[in-house]
Amino acid sequence: MGTILIVILILLVIGGLPVFPHSRSWGYGPSGILGVVLVVLLILLLLGKI
């Protein structure tokens, strides 16, 4: 379950990067927020909480 969540979040981070035409005006906000969520999930996964 945790691995599936991490893969989905990685895909969301890549999709939220402002290099694609649909997300150029967003800035780094969406990818930054998703990056923080990804780091928190990685820490929880490494600690065995997930």
C-alpha positions as CSV (number, residue, x, y, z in Angstrom):
1,M,0.0,0.0,0.0
2,G,2.8,2.4,0.9
3,T,4.7,1.7,-2.3
4,I,1.6,2.4,-4.4
5,L,1.2,5.8,-2.6
6,I,4.8,6.7,-3.2
7,V,4.6,5.8,-6.9
8,I,1.5,7.9,-7.3
9,L,3.0,10.9,-5.5
10,I,6.2,10.7,-7.6
11,L,4.0,10.9,-10.7
12,L,2.1,13.8,-9.3
13,V,5.4,15.6,-8.5
14,I,6.6,15.1,-12.0
15,G,3.2,16.3,-13.4
16,G,3.3,19.4,-11.2
17,L,6.7,20.6,-12.3
18,P,6.3,23.9,-14.2
19,V,8.0,22.6,-17.4
20,F,4.8,21.5,-19.0
21,P,2.6,24.0,-20.9
22,H,-0.5,23.4,-18.6
23,S,1.5,24.1,-15.4
24,R,3.8,27.0,-16.4
25,S,1.9,29.7,-14.6
26,W,1.6,27.6,-11.4
27,G,5.2,28.1,-10.2
28,Y,6.8,25.6,-7.9
29,G,4.0,25.6,-5.4
30,P,2.2,22.3,-6.4
31,S,5.4,20.4,-6.8
32,G,6.8,21.8,-3.5
33,I,3.8,20.7,-1.6
34,L,3.7,17.3,-3.2
35,G,7.5,17.0,-2.5
36,V,6.9,17.6,1.2
37,V,4.2,15.0,1.3
38,L,6.5,12.6,-0.5
39,V,9.3,13.2,2.0
40,V,6.9,12.7,5.0
41,L,5.6,9.4,3.5
42,L,9.1,8.2,2.8
43,I,10.1,8.9,6.4
44,L,7.0,7.1,7.7
45,L,7.7,4.2,5.4
46,L,11.3,3.9,6.6
47,L,10.2,4.0,10.2
48,G,7.7,1.3,9.6
49,K,4.6,3.3,10.4
50,I,2.9,2.6,7.0
